């Protein structure tokens, strides 16, 4: 699977699984776009869910 596909899947809701893969299996830990991008995507998704929860 390409790196672009992995990042797209994280953006589409798979950020928790991607983050677990990085932390548990040390997968893609040397790639900065995964090391910093996946946690950033996860935080954005958490913030978005909190915002939507508060405003619905």
Residue, then its C-alpha position, 0 to 999 in steps of 0.5 A: x500500500x502506498x504512503x499516500x493511501x495510508x495517509x488518506x485512510x487515516x484522514x478518512x477515519x483510520x487515524x487511531x489504527x495508524x497511530x496504534x501501528x506506529x506506537x505498537x509495531x513501530x511502523x513508519x516511525x522514520x517517516x516525518x509525515x507519519x511521525x507527525x502527520x498521523x498524530x496531527x490528523x488524530x488531534x484534528x479529528x478529535x477536535x472536530x468530533x468535540x466541536x460537532x458534539x457541542x454544537x449539535 
